[in-house]
Amino acid sequence: MRGLSPTTVHGAEVEDLVPSVGLQEPGPEVRVLVIGAGNINFGSDEGPWNHSQRLEQKLGPRLKVIGLVDPAQSRAQAVLDAKATTFAAPAYAQTVIYPSTQAAVKALASNPPDLILLGSPPAFRGTTDPSRGFNTEVQLSDGFPNAALFVEKPVSTGSVDEVKAVADLLESRKSNLVSVGYMLRYSAAVQKMKQIIEENNLTVMMTSARYVMAYEKSAKVAWWNKSIDCGPIVEQATHFCDLSRYFGGEVDLETIMAHSVEWYEKPGQLSKIPFDEQVIPEDERIPRFTSATWKYDSGAIGHLEHGVALQGTEFSTELAVFADGYQLKLVDPYNRPTLYVRRPGNDIEEVHAFHDDDPFLSEMATFIDTAATGKAKLPILSSYADAVKTYEMTWAIRWASEKTRRARR
């Protein structure tokens, strides 16, 4: 349930409001094309991501999923079979499986979707080059010029220049609303932090982000292979790089310095990888920890730690923002967001709990409402062009860490 969450302020309990997102409001049916039958769109036991579930929560009986694009037809059929056993079954009753984006565009040209969820692996999108058919955004924008496009992060695994070309194209197509899936910007706790900064006219001095994953259940081999998913900074820490930019502003990329613990070093030996890592070439195995620092254009500094170290299922995630007299510390933003605020005049932290918040749902509701009416309770907080800046930052951190890594002995 979304509503009021308790806040402890100097020992007294007050209430923080988690904004309503207007679930299942009446209206016409909404036609949706889903690209990708994988975990980000249909969920997994690794985390809370599941875009189809948020579509169902927001739209209810108005949702009509008209197509599902995935070259692995068995995978696509399996997720549709699973949906057929849920309350949302009517939304998928007439879903057609397409082997490619090109096939979907051709079949749906006369009756196009209103919304498109682009959640295919990033290696298969984020380019304007048509030679391999991975110019997915171009195909969708050309084929459905009035559809709203939700793009999962990271925006690609290709070159930054290629992704910038996609951004330029999408920015020029004003009839295609585009939102990128940096959902933590929509967190009620993150918005509370923004509110405190703005109301007190604060200048950020430093951001410090820490993301340590529980790797024991992470069985997707591609994720552990830098040549496919580009490594954990580009693929996973991107959320905290993005939040760092959201608070600190633009990063001076030339100031980024980084170090890593590599798989072949003694501290990098992991005992619970759920497959034989020998199947991954040695040069493509991911680092276990990465620590990076940088300067923002404003003069502030930033810091990131990312680790592949914990077992079980719970990740350890935390972001702190410092300003004169203030410390804003957000803990566990994915599952049980809790914000600790220290203000001038009192050393005791306020504790703001937002345990019933769902930033994935807030993000999807904003996208749907903006596509339908041009407005929502929050604006679109991550454009494609802005997401490209986060993508560029993550690559700069990876490259910096590779320059300083120790050679194998």
C-alpha atoms as a printed R data frame, in Angstrom:
    type eleno elety resid chain resno       x       y       z
1   ATOM     1    CA   MET     A     1   0.000   0.000   0.000
2   ATOM     2    CA   ARG     A     2   1.224   3.505  -0.792
3   ATOM     3    CA   GLY     A     3   0.432   6.278   1.644
4   ATOM     4    CA   LEU     A     4   1.901   7.694   4.837
5   ATOM     5    CA   SER     A     5   5.248   6.519   6.148
6   ATOM     6    CA   PRO     A     6   6.541   7.206   9.646
7   ATOM     7    CA   THR     A     7   9.383   9.626  10.282
8   ATOM     8    CA   THR     A     8  11.259   9.887  13.562
9   ATOM     9    CA   VAL     A     9  12.468  13.443  14.201
10  ATOM    10    CA   HIS     A    10  14.567  13.863  17.345
11  ATOM    11    CA   GLY     A    11  12.611  11.042  18.963
12  ATOM    12    CA   ALA     A    12   9.165  12.234  17.814
13  ATOM    13    CA   GLU     A    13   7.220  10.510  15.053
14  ATOM    14    CA   VAL     A    14   5.756  12.529  12.175
15  ATOM    15    CA   GLU     A    15   4.459  11.463   8.772
16  ATOM    16    CA   ASP     A    16   6.002  11.597   5.295
17  ATOM    17    CA   LEU     A    17   3.638  11.478   2.373
18  ATOM    18    CA   VAL     A    18   4.379   9.046  -0.440
19  ATOM    19    CA   PRO     A    19   2.562  10.605  -3.406
20  ATOM    20    CA   SER     A    20  -0.321   8.697  -4.959
21  ATOM    21    CA   VAL     A    21   0.164   7.689  -8.593
22  ATOM    22    CA   GLY     A    22  -3.509   7.326  -9.561
23  ATOM    23    CA   LEU     A    23  -3.854   3.579 -10.046
24  ATOM    24    CA   GLN     A    24  -6.369   2.063 -12.473
25  ATOM    25    CA   GLU     A    25  -8.130   5.284 -13.331
26  ATOM    26    CA   PRO     A    26 -10.927   4.961 -15.940
27  ATOM    27    CA   GLY     A    27 -10.184   5.701 -19.555
28  ATOM    28    CA   PRO     A    28  -9.640   4.172 -23.000
29  ATOM    29    CA   GLU     A    29  -7.576   1.065 -23.564
30  ATOM    30    CA   VAL     A    30  -3.831   1.570 -23.824
31  ATOM    31    CA   ARG     A    31  -2.043  -0.471 -26.483
32  ATOM    32    CA   VAL     A    32   1.473  -1.520 -25.461
33  ATOM    33    CA   LEU     A    33   4.299  -3.149 -27.389
34  ATOM    34    CA   VAL     A    34   6.915  -4.841 -25.198
35  ATOM    35    CA   ILE     A    35  10.438  -5.369 -26.547
36  ATOM    36    CA   GLY     A    36  12.213  -8.109 -24.607
37  ATOM    37    CA   ALA     A    37  10.850 -11.049 -22.600
38  ATOM    38    CA   GLY     A    38  13.615 -10.907 -20.012
39  ATOM    39    CA   ASN     A    39  13.851 -10.075 -16.340
40  ATOM    40    CA   ILE     A    40  13.566  -6.300 -16.508
41  ATOM    41    CA   ASN     A    41  10.167  -6.504 -18.194
42  ATOM    42    CA   PHE     A    42   8.808  -9.624 -16.483
43  ATOM    43    CA   GLY     A    43  10.659  -9.917 -13.187
44  ATOM    44    CA   SER     A    44  13.038 -12.300 -11.434
45  ATOM    45    CA   ASP     A    45  13.970 -13.284  -7.891
46  ATOM    46    CA   GLU     A    46  17.117 -11.133  -8.095
47  ATOM    47    CA   GLY     A    47  15.319  -7.854  -7.371
48  ATOM    48    CA   PRO     A    48  12.156  -5.725  -7.542
49  ATOM    49    CA   TRP     A    49  12.324  -4.883 -11.243
50  ATOM    50    CA   ASN     A    50   9.272  -5.915 -13.288
51  ATOM    51    CA   HIS     A    51   7.914  -3.326 -15.721
52  ATOM    52    CA   SER     A    52   4.934  -5.398 -16.837
53  ATOM    53    CA   GLN     A    53   3.724  -5.623 -13.252
54  ATOM    54    CA   ARG     A    54   3.802  -1.841 -12.905
55  ATOM    55    CA   LEU     A    55   1.905  -1.468 -16.185
56  ATOM    56    CA   GLU     A    56  -0.763  -3.778 -14.784
57  ATOM    57    CA   GLN     A    57  -0.922  -1.881 -11.499
58  ATOM    58    CA   LYS     A    58  -1.240   1.491 -13.189
59  ATOM    59    CA   LEU     A    59  -3.578   0.655 -16.062
60  ATOM    60    CA   GLY     A    60  -5.631  -2.295 -14.767
61  ATOM    61    CA   PRO     A    61  -8.227  -3.445 -17.325
62  ATOM    62    CA   ARG     A    62  -7.205  -0.679 -19.737
63  ATOM    63    CA   LEU     A    63  -3.937  -2.476 -20.521
64  ATOM    64    CA   LYS     A    64  -3.710  -4.340 -23.832
65  ATOM    65    CA   VAL     A    65  -0.299  -5.808 -24.633
66  ATOM    66    CA   ILE     A    66  -0.550  -6.152 -28.402
67  ATOM    67    CA   GLY     A    67   2.902  -7.548 -29.037
68  ATOM    68    CA   LEU     A    68   5.971  -9.059 -27.408
69  ATOM    69    CA   VAL     A    69   9.244  -8.966 -29.331
70  ATOM    70    CA   ASP     A    70  11.867 -11.564 -28.543
71  ATOM    71    CA   PRO     A    71  13.882 -13.849 -30.847
72  ATOM    72    CA   ALA     A    72  13.676 -16.581 -28.182
73  ATOM    73    CA   GLN     A    73  10.074 -17.613 -28.809
74  ATOM    74    CA   SER     A    74  10.092 -20.221 -26.043
75  ATOM    75    CA   ARG     A    75  11.068 -17.584 -23.498
76  ATOM    76    CA   ALA     A    76   8.373 -15.209 -24.764
77  ATOM    77    CA   GLN     A    77   5.741 -17.938 -24.669
78  ATOM    78    CA   ALA     A    78   6.765 -18.906 -21.139
79  ATOM    79    CA   VAL     A    79   6.183 -15.398 -19.781
80  ATOM    80    CA   LEU     A    80   2.826 -15.184 -21.563
81  ATOM    81    CA   ASP     A    81   1.832 -18.564 -20.138
82  ATOM    82    CA   ALA     A    82   2.739 -17.284 -16.687
83  ATOM    83    CA   LYS     A    83   0.651 -14.142 -17.201
84  ATOM    84    CA   ALA     A    84  -2.317 -16.287 -18.210
85  ATOM    85    CA   THR     A    85  -2.509 -17.567 -14.633
86  ATOM    86    CA   THR     A    86  -2.712 -14.077 -13.067
87  ATOM    87    CA   PHE     A    87  -5.392 -11.431 -12.628
88  ATOM    88    CA   ALA     A    88  -3.798  -9.578 -15.573
89  ATOM    89    CA   ALA     A    89  -4.517 -12.422 -18.035
90  ATOM    90    CA   PRO     A    90  -7.001 -10.378 -20.150
91  ATOM    91    CA   ALA     A    91  -4.260  -7.851 -20.956
92  ATOM    92    CA   TYR     A    92  -2.223 -10.597 -22.645
93  ATOM    93    CA   ALA     A    93  -5.032 -12.628 -24.205
94  ATOM    94    CA   GLN     A    94  -4.261 -11.399 -27.731
95  ATOM    95    CA   THR     A    95  -0.537 -10.728 -27.433
96  ATOM    96    CA   VAL     A    96   1.375 -11.720 -30.572
97  ATOM    97    CA   ILE     A    97   4.999 -12.828 -30.340
98  ATOM    98    CA   TYR     A    98   7.295 -11.229 -32.931
99  ATOM    99    CA   PRO     A    99  10.858 -12.405 -33.653
100 ATOM   100    CA   SER     A   100  12.202  -8.901 -34.270
101 ATOM   101    CA   THR     A   101  11.397  -5.233 -33.973
102 ATOM   102    CA   GLN     A   102  11.256  -5.022 -37.742
103 ATOM   103    CA   ALA     A   103   8.555  -7.713 -37.845
104 ATOM   104    CA   ALA     A   104   6.507  -5.932 -35.167
105 ATOM   105    CA   VAL     A   105   6.745  -2.572 -36.926
106 ATOM   106    CA   LYS     A   106   5.549  -4.114 -40.171
107 ATOM   107    CA   ALA     A   107   2.656  -6.012 -38.583
108 ATOM   108    CA   LEU     A   108   1.416  -3.138 -36.407
109 ATOM   109    CA   ALA     A   109   1.823  -0.259 -38.858
110 ATOM   110    CA   SER     A   110  -1.915   0.145 -39.421
111 ATOM   111    CA   ASN     A   111  -2.835  -0.069 -35.737
112 ATOM   112    CA   PRO     A   112   0.205   1.103 -33.782
113 ATOM   113    CA   PRO     A   113   0.898   0.973 -30.053
114 ATOM   114    CA   ASP     A   114   0.413   3.915 -27.729
115 ATOM   115    CA   LEU     A   115   3.353   2.929 -25.539
116 ATOM   116    CA   ILE     A   116   6.521   0.923 -26.158
117 ATOM   117    CA   LEU     A   117   8.656  -0.695 -23.457
118 ATOM   118    CA   LEU     A   118  12.185  -1.172 -24.785
119 ATOM   119    CA   GLY     A   119  13.727  -3.648 -22.372
120 ATOM   120    CA   SER     A   120  15.798  -5.838 -24.673
121 ATOM   121    CA   PRO     A   121  19.461  -6.347 -23.720
122 ATOM   122    CA   PRO     A   122  21.423  -3.132 -24.318
123 ATOM   123    CA   ALA     A   123  23.738  -4.866 -26.788
124 ATOM   124    CA   PHE     A   124  20.779  -5.011 -29.204
125 ATOM   125    CA   ARG     A   125  19.929  -1.296 -29.218
126 ATOM   126    CA   GLY     A   126  21.499   2.147 -28.881
127 ATOM   127    CA   THR     A   127  22.863   2.641 -32.385
128 ATOM   128    CA   THR     A   128  21.842   4.321 -35.645
129 ATOM   129    CA   ASP     A   129  23.726   1.720 -37.693
130 ATOM   130    CA   PRO     A   130  21.173  -0.499 -39.502
131 ATOM   131    CA   SER     A   131  23.662  -3.140 -40.649
132 ATOM   132    CA   ARG     A   132  22.836  -5.685 -37.925
133 ATOM   133    CA   GLY     A   133  19.274  -4.581 -37.224
134 ATOM   134    CA   PHE     A   134  20.156  -3.209 -33.771
135 ATOM   135    CA   ASN     A   135  19.061   0.354 -34.576
136 ATOM   136    CA   THR     A   136  15.971  -0.398 -32.520
137 ATOM   137    CA   GLU     A   137  15.155   3.164 -31.459
138 ATOM   138    CA   VAL     A   138  15.370   4.338 -35.076
139 ATOM   139    CA   GLN     A   139  13.061   1.549 -36.259
140 ATOM   140    CA   LEU     A   140  10.526   2.278 -33.533
141 ATOM   141    CA   SER     A   141  10.567   6.035 -34.039
142 ATOM   142    CA   ASP     A   142  10.237   5.665 -37.817
143 ATOM   143    CA   GLY     A   143   7.520   3.024 -37.587
144 ATOM   144    CA   PHE     A   144   5.524   4.517 -34.712
145 ATOM   145    CA   PRO     A   145   6.132   8.289 -34.849
146 ATOM   146    CA   ASN     A   146   3.485   9.080 -32.232
147 ATOM   147    CA   ALA     A   147   4.210   6.334 -29.711
148 ATOM   148    CA   ALA     A   148   5.783   7.064 -26.329
149 ATOM   149    CA   LEU     A   149   9.016   5.152 -25.762
150 ATOM   150    CA   PHE     A   150  10.288   3.878 -22.408
151 ATOM   151    CA   VAL     A   151  13.925   2.772 -22.654
152 ATOM   152    CA   GLU     A   152  15.634   0.647 -20.032
153 ATOM   153    CA   LYS     A   153  19.108   1.556 -18.809
154 ATOM   154    CA   PRO     A   154  21.914   1.350 -19.751
155 ATOM   155    CA   VAL     A   155  21.019   2.816 -23.096
156 ATOM   156    CA   SER     A   156  23.520   0.631 -24.953
157 ATOM   157    CA   THR     A   157  26.727  -1.346 -24.740
158 ATOM   158    CA   GLY     A   158  28.130   0.381 -27.819
159 ATOM   159    CA   SER     A   159  30.241   3.469 -28.261
160 ATOM   160    CA   VAL     A   160  29.343   6.744 -26.609
161 ATOM   161    CA   ASP     A   161  29.396   8.472 -29.997
162 ATOM   162    CA   GLU     A   162  26.800   6.053 -31.359
163 ATOM   163    CA   VAL     A   163  24.525   6.593 -28.381
164 ATOM   164    CA   LYS     A   164  24.863  10.359 -28.756
165 ATOM   165    CA   ALA     A   165  23.686   9.979 -32.355
166 ATOM   166    CA   VAL     A   166  20.580   8.133 -31.133
167 ATOM   167    CA   ALA     A   167  19.973  10.918 -28.606
168 ATOM   168    CA   ASP     A   168  20.194  13.545 -31.332
169 ATOM   169    CA   LEU     A   169  17.686  11.609 -33.434
170 ATOM   170    CA   LEU     A   170  15.196  11.174 -30.600
171 ATOM   171    CA   GLU     A   171  15.533  14.801 -29.516
172 ATOM   172    CA   SER     A   172  14.581  15.813 -33.055
173 ATOM   173    CA   ARG     A   173  11.450  13.606 -33.024
174 ATOM   174    CA   LYS     A   174   9.265  15.769 -30.789
175 ATOM   175    CA   SER     A   175   6.202  13.532 -31.230
176 ATOM   176    CA   ASN     A   176   8.028  10.612 -29.563
177 ATOM   177    CA   LEU     A   177   7.982  11.108 -25.800
178 ATOM   178    CA   VAL     A   178  11.031   9.292 -24.389
179 ATOM   179    CA   SER     A   179  11.787   8.285 -20.796
180 ATOM   180    CA   VAL     A   180  14.817   6.269 -19.625
181 ATOM   181    CA   GLY     A   181  14.559   3.876 -16.673
182 ATOM   182    CA   TYR     A   182  16.554   5.597 -13.961
183 ATOM   183    CA   MET     A   183  13.760   4.940 -11.497
184 ATOM   184    CA   LEU     A   184  15.614   6.012  -8.349
185 ATOM   185    CA   ARG     A   185  15.118   9.640  -9.374
186 ATOM   186    CA   TYR     A   186  11.396   9.023  -8.766
187 ATOM   187    CA   SER     A   187  11.934   7.668  -5.251
188 ATOM   188    CA   ALA     A   188   9.987   9.613  -2.626
189 ATOM   189    CA   ALA     A   189  13.135   9.642  -0.503
190 ATOM   190    CA   VAL     A   190  15.219  11.086  -3.340
191 ATOM   191    CA   GLN     A   191  12.586  13.747  -3.959
192 ATOM   192    CA   LYS     A   192  12.625  14.540  -0.230
193 ATOM   193    CA   MET     A   193  16.384  15.055  -0.454
194 ATOM   194    CA   LYS     A   194  15.884  17.382  -3.414
195 ATOM   195    CA   GLN     A   195  13.247  19.288  -1.466
196 ATOM   196    CA   ILE     A   196  15.554  19.788   1.535
197 ATOM   197    CA   ILE     A   197  18.366  21.033  -0.722
198 ATOM   198    CA   GLU     A   198  16.119  23.471  -2.573
199 ATOM   199    CA   GLU     A   199  14.224  24.761   0.472
200 ATOM   200    CA   ASN     A   200  17.471  25.509   2.315
201 ATOM   201    CA   ASN     A   201  19.290  26.882  -0.741
202 ATOM   202    CA   LEU     A   202  22.106  24.377  -0.242
203 ATOM   203    CA   THR     A   203  25.162  23.912  -2.411
204 ATOM   204    CA   VAL     A   204  26.256  20.283  -2.635
205 ATOM   205    CA   MET     A   205  29.851  19.771  -1.462
206 ATOM   206    CA   MET     A   206  30.183  16.016  -1.973
207 ATOM   207    CA   THR     A   207  28.275  12.910  -2.989
208 ATOM   208    CA   SER     A   208  29.289   9.449  -1.810
209 ATOM   209    CA   ALA     A   209  27.628   6.323  -3.227
210 ATOM   210    CA   ARG     A   210  28.073   2.683  -2.231
211 ATOM   211    CA   TYR     A   211  26.520  -0.284  -4.041
212 ATOM   212    CA   VAL     A   212  27.488  -3.806  -2.959
213 ATOM   213    CA   MET     A   213  25.549  -6.582  -4.631
214 ATOM   214    CA   ALA     A   214  24.599 -10.019  -3.369
215 ATOM   215    CA   TYR     A   215  26.002 -12.156  -6.157
216 ATOM   216    CA   GLU     A   216  25.045 -15.690  -5.081
217 ATOM   217    CA   LYS     A   217  21.835 -15.782  -7.169
218 ATOM   218    CA   SER     A   218  23.250 -13.902 -10.147
219 ATOM   219    CA   ALA     A   219  23.361 -16.735 -12.660
220 ATOM   220    CA   LYS     A   220  23.222 -14.695 -15.882
221 ATOM   221    CA   VAL     A   221  26.612 -15.533 -17.412
222 ATOM   222    CA   ALA     A   222  26.536 -12.494 -19.710
223 ATOM   223    CA   TRP     A   223  26.485 -10.193 -16.696
224 ATOM   224    CA   TRP     A   224  29.833 -11.604 -15.547
225 ATOM   225    CA   ASN     A   225  31.364 -11.114 -19.002
226 ATOM   226    CA   LYS     A   226  32.652  -7.613 -19.780
227 ATOM   227    CA   SER     A   227  32.571  -8.238 -23.512
228 ATOM   228    CA   ILE     A   228  28.781  -8.726 -23.375
229 ATOM   229    CA   ASP     A   229  27.290  -6.605 -20.570
230 ATOM   230    CA   CYS     A   230  30.298  -4.268 -20.241
231 ATOM   231    CA   GLY     A   231  30.947  -4.905 -16.561
232 ATOM   232    CA   PRO     A   232  29.204  -3.943 -13.330
233 ATOM   233    CA   ILE     A   233  29.962  -0.207 -13.428
234 ATOM   234    CA   VAL     A   234  28.336   0.261 -16.837
235 ATOM   235    CA   GLU     A   235  25.489  -2.203 -16.281
236 ATOM   236    CA   GLN     A   236  24.680  -1.945 -12.560
237 ATOM   237    CA   ALA     A   237  26.402   0.963 -10.818
238 ATOM   238    CA   THR     A   238  24.919   3.159 -13.515
239 ATOM   239    CA   HIS     A   239  21.949   3.822 -11.178
240 ATOM   240    CA   PHE     A   240  24.184   5.305  -8.497
241 ATOM   241    CA   CYS     A   241  26.288   7.187 -11.043
242 ATOM   242    CA   ASP     A   242  23.032   8.680 -12.275
243 ATOM   243    CA   LEU     A   243  21.877   9.611  -8.761
244 ATOM   244    CA   SER     A   244  25.281  11.170  -8.126
245 ATOM   245    CA   ARG     A   245  24.809  13.357 -11.214
246 ATOM   246    CA   TYR     A   246  21.226  14.134 -10.164
247 ATOM   247    CA   PHE     A   247  22.544  15.736  -6.962
248 ATOM   248    CA   GLY     A   248  26.048  16.868  -7.905
249 ATOM   249    CA   GLY     A   249  25.511  18.072 -11.460
250 ATOM   250    CA   GLU     A   250  27.703  17.426 -14.462
251 ATOM   251    CA   VAL     A   251  30.941  15.509 -13.956
252 ATOM   252    CA   ASP     A   252  34.321  16.659 -15.214
253 ATOM   253    CA   LEU     A   253  35.181  13.341 -16.849
254 ATOM   254    CA   GLU     A   254  38.888  14.142 -17.093
255 ATOM   255    CA   THR     A   255  39.141  14.178 -13.279
256 ATOM   256    CA   ILE     A   256  37.868  10.620 -12.773
257 ATOM   257    CA   MET     A   257  40.307   8.340 -10.959
258 ATOM   258    CA   ALA     A   258  39.540   4.711 -10.105
259 ATOM   259    CA   HIS     A   259  40.998   1.483  -8.754
260 ATOM   260    CA   SER     A   260  39.646  -2.062  -8.804
261 ATOM   261    CA   VAL     A   261  40.022  -5.435  -7.142
262 ATOM   262    CA   GLU     A   262  40.323  -7.918 -10.004
263 ATOM   263    CA   TRP     A   263  39.247 -11.558 -10.134
264 ATOM   264    CA   TYR     A   264  42.855 -12.826 -10.167
265 ATOM   265    CA   GLU     A   265  43.862 -10.977  -6.973
266 ATOM   266    CA   LYS     A   266  43.539 -12.698  -3.619
267 ATOM   267    CA   PRO     A   267  40.813 -10.306  -2.314
268 ATOM   268    CA   GLY     A   268  38.860 -10.983  -5.503
269 ATOM   269    CA   GLN     A   269  38.338 -14.714  -4.931
270 ATOM   270    CA   LEU     A   270  34.582 -15.431  -4.690
271 ATOM   271    CA   SER     A   271  33.250 -18.697  -3.284
272 ATOM   272    CA   LYS     A   272  29.592 -18.647  -4.351
273 ATOM   273    CA   ILE     A   273  29.491 -17.775  -8.057
274 ATOM   274    CA   PRO     A   274  26.510 -19.879  -9.258
275 ATOM   275    CA   PHE     A   275  28.302 -21.304 -12.316
276 ATOM   276    CA   ASP     A   276  31.830 -22.208 -13.385
277 ATOM   277    CA   GLU     A   277  33.550 -18.893 -14.174
278 ATOM   278    CA   GLN     A   278  36.000 -20.810 -16.356
279 ATOM   279    CA   VAL     A   279  33.468 -20.468 -19.196
280 ATOM   280    CA   ILE     A   280  34.337 -16.741 -19.360
281 ATOM   281    CA   PRO     A   281  37.650 -15.769 -20.975
282 ATOM   282    CA   GLU     A   282  40.066 -14.496 -18.339
283 ATOM   283    CA   ASP     A   283  40.420 -11.050 -19.904
284 ATOM   284    CA   GLU     A   284  36.640 -10.571 -19.823
285 ATOM   285    CA   ARG     A   285  35.976 -11.434 -16.171
286 ATOM   286    CA   ILE     A   286  34.555  -8.613 -14.094
287 ATOM   287    CA   PRO     A   287  36.253  -6.733 -11.256
288 ATOM   288    CA   ARG     A   288  35.044  -7.528  -7.746
289 ATOM   289    CA   PHE     A   289  35.298  -4.005  -6.347
290 ATOM   290    CA   THR     A   290  35.726  -0.604  -7.972
291 ATOM   291    CA   SER     A   291  36.359   2.668  -6.159
292 ATOM   292    CA   ALA     A   292  36.197   5.961  -8.079
293 ATOM   293    CA   THR     A   293  36.456   9.669  -7.327
294 ATOM   294    CA   TRP     A   294  35.856  12.771  -9.450
295 ATOM   295    CA   LYS     A   295  35.209  16.505  -9.529
296 ATOM   296    CA   TYR     A   296  31.909  18.001 -10.597
297 ATOM   297    CA   ASP     A   297  31.873  21.064 -12.827
298 ATOM   298    CA   SER     A   298  30.531  22.957  -9.791
299 ATOM   299    CA   GLY     A   299  33.727  22.260  -7.839
300 ATOM   300    CA   ALA     A   300  32.136  19.603  -5.619
301 ATOM   301    CA   ILE     A   301  33.594  16.104  -5.435
302 ATOM   302    CA   GLY     A   302  32.042  12.674  -5.903
303 ATOM   303    CA   HIS     A   303  32.850   9.149  -4.802
304 ATOM   304    CA   LEU     A   304  31.555   5.711  -5.812
305 ATOM   305    CA   GLU     A   305  32.193   2.241  -4.458
306 ATOM   306    CA   HIS     A   306  30.766  -0.774  -6.255
307 ATOM   307    CA   GLY     A   307  31.286  -4.311  -5.042
308 ATOM   308    CA   VAL     A   308  30.442  -7.881  -5.968
309 ATOM   309    CA   ALA     A   309  30.910  -9.353  -2.518
310 ATOM   310    CA   LEU     A   310  27.775 -10.222  -0.539
311 ATOM   311    CA   GLN     A   311  25.940 -13.554  -0.517
312 ATOM   312    CA   GLY     A   312  22.268 -14.271   0.048
313 ATOM   313    CA   THR     A   313  19.847 -11.938  -1.719
314 ATOM   314    CA   GLU     A   314  19.983  -8.514  -0.004
315 ATOM   315    CA   PHE     A   315  22.138  -5.813  -1.602
316 ATOM   316    CA   SER     A   316  23.826  -3.097   0.493
317 ATOM   317    CA   THR     A   317  23.171   0.310  -1.076
318 ATOM   318    CA   GLU     A   318  23.642   3.825   0.245
319 ATOM   319    CA   LEU     A   319  23.986   7.378  -1.071
320 ATOM   320    CA   ALA     A   320  25.110  10.353   1.023
321 ATOM   321    CA   VAL     A   321  24.977  14.015   0.011
322 ATOM   322    CA   PHE     A   322  26.834  16.650   2.022
323 ATOM   323    CA   ALA     A   323  26.333  20.428   2.169
324 ATOM   324    CA   ASP     A   324  27.212  23.110   4.695
325 ATOM   325    CA   GLY     A   325  25.647  21.903   7.938
326 ATOM   326    CA   TYR     A   326  23.779  19.029   6.299
327 ATOM   327    CA   GLN     A   327  24.181  15.304   5.760
328 ATOM   328    CA   LEU     A   328  21.486  13.525   3.748
329 ATOM   329    CA   LYS     A   329  22.018   9.753   3.797
330 ATOM   330    CA   LEU     A   330  19.719   7.435   1.848
331 ATOM   331    CA   VAL     A   331  19.926   3.751   2.794
332 ATOM   332    CA   ASP     A   332  18.459   0.813   0.831
333 ATOM   333    CA   PRO     A   333  16.642   2.856  -1.838
334 ATOM   334    CA   TYR     A   334  15.530  -0.271  -3.741
335 ATOM   335    CA   ASN     A   335  13.604  -2.065  -1.016
336 ATOM   336    CA   ARG     A   336  13.106  -0.154   2.274
337 ATOM   337    CA   PRO     A   337  14.186   3.418   1.580
338 ATOM   338    CA   THR     A   338  15.215   5.228   4.743
339 ATOM   339    CA   LEU     A   339  16.564   8.787   4.760
340 ATOM   340    CA   TYR     A   340  18.748  10.015   7.642
341 ATOM   341    CA   VAL     A   341  18.996  13.804   7.839
342 ATOM   342    CA   ARG     A   342  21.393  15.759  10.037
343 ATOM   343    CA   ARG     A   343  20.751  19.514  10.104
344 ATOM   344    CA   PRO     A   344  22.492  22.522  11.661
345 ATOM   345    CA   GLY     A   345  21.801  22.975  15.358
346 ATOM   346    CA   ASN     A   346  21.265  19.321  16.211
347 ATOM   347    CA   ASP     A   347  23.584  16.329  15.976
348 ATOM   348    CA   ILE     A   348  20.704  13.835  16.194
349 ATOM   349    CA   GLU     A   349  19.542  12.527  12.832
350 ATOM   350    CA   GLU     A   350  15.983  12.711  11.598
351 ATOM   351    CA   VAL     A   351  14.860   9.344  10.270
352 ATOM   352    CA   HIS     A   352  12.439   9.437   7.346
353 ATOM   353    CA   ALA     A   353  11.059   6.015   6.375
354 ATOM   354    CA   PHE     A   354   9.501   5.456   2.942
355 ATOM   355    CA   HIS     A   355   9.068   1.694   3.180
356 ATOM   356    CA   ASP     A   356   5.882   1.613   1.110
357 ATOM   357    CA   ASP     A   357   7.338   3.613  -1.775
358 ATOM   358    CA   ASP     A   358   7.777   2.034  -5.208
359 ATOM   359    CA   PRO     A   359   9.932   4.196  -7.506
360 ATOM   360    CA   PHE     A   360   9.415   1.748 -10.387
361 ATOM   361    CA   LEU     A   361   5.678   2.397 -10.172
362 ATOM   362    CA   SER     A   362   6.096   6.164  -9.794
363 ATOM   363    CA   GLU     A   363   8.371   6.189 -12.840
364 ATOM   364    CA   MET     A   364   5.937   4.147 -14.936
365 ATOM   365    CA   ALA     A   365   2.947   6.207 -13.796
366 ATOM   366    CA   THR     A   366   4.773   9.406 -14.765
367 ATOM   367    CA   PHE     A   367   5.565   7.979 -18.194
368 ATOM   368    CA   ILE     A   368   1.993   6.806 -18.799
369 ATOM   369    CA   ASP     A   369   0.331   9.992 -17.545
370 ATOM   370    CA   THR     A   370   2.691  12.261 -19.482
371 ATOM   371    CA   ALA     A   371   2.120  10.249 -22.670
372 ATOM   372    CA   ALA     A   372  -1.651  10.477 -22.220
373 ATOM   373    CA   THR     A   373  -2.121  14.073 -21.072
374 ATOM   374    CA   GLY     A   374   1.207  15.848 -21.312
375 ATOM   375    CA   LYS     A   375   1.455  16.213 -17.544
376 ATOM   376    CA   ALA     A   376   1.955  14.149 -14.403
377 ATOM   377    CA   LYS     A   377   2.635  14.633 -10.700
378 ATOM   378    CA   LEU     A   378   6.351  14.564 -11.555
379 ATOM   379    CA   PRO     A   379   7.938  15.477 -14.888
380 ATOM   380    CA   ILE     A   380   9.943  12.980 -16.899
381 ATOM   381    CA   LEU     A   381  13.170  13.011 -14.880
382 ATOM   382    CA   SER     A   382  15.514  11.179 -17.271
383 ATOM   383    CA   SER     A   383  15.586  12.015 -20.964
384 ATOM   384    CA   TYR     A   384  17.594   9.967 -23.424
385 ATOM   385    CA   ALA     A   385  20.133  12.770 -23.843
386 ATOM   386    CA   ASP     A   386  20.617  13.004 -20.085
387 ATOM   387    CA   ALA     A   387  20.934   9.215 -19.774
388 ATOM   388    CA   VAL     A   388  23.735   9.318 -22.340
389 ATOM   389    CA   LYS     A   389  25.725  11.537 -19.947
390 ATOM   390    CA   THR     A   390  25.411   8.887 -17.240
391 ATOM   391    CA   TYR     A   391  26.445   6.215 -19.762
392 ATOM   392    CA   GLU     A   392  29.522   8.244 -20.693
393 ATOM   393    CA   MET     A   393  30.421   8.637 -17.011
394 ATOM   394    CA   THR     A   394  30.239   4.895 -16.325
395 ATOM   395    CA   TRP     A   395  32.556   4.115 -19.220
396 ATOM   396    CA   ALA     A   396  34.999   6.756 -17.992
397 ATOM   397    CA   ILE     A   397  35.078   5.064 -14.568
398 ATOM   398    CA   ARG     A   398  35.621   1.622 -16.100
399 ATOM   399    CA   TRP     A   399  38.463   2.879 -18.304
400 ATOM   400    CA   ALA     A   400  40.085   4.700 -15.377
401 ATOM   401    CA   SER     A   401  40.037   1.544 -13.244
402 ATOM   402    CA   GLU     A   402  41.529  -0.555 -16.031
403 ATOM   403    CA   LYS     A   403  44.436   1.865 -16.383
404 ATOM   404    CA   THR     A   404  45.424   1.361 -12.743
405 ATOM   405    CA   ARG     A   405  44.795  -2.346 -12.255
406 ATOM   406    CA   ARG     A   406  47.670  -4.577 -11.279
407 ATOM   407    CA   ALA     A   407  49.071  -6.974 -13.814
408 ATOM   408    CA   ARG     A   408  48.541 -10.667 -13.190
409 ATOM   409    CA   ARG     A   409  51.470 -12.423 -11.558
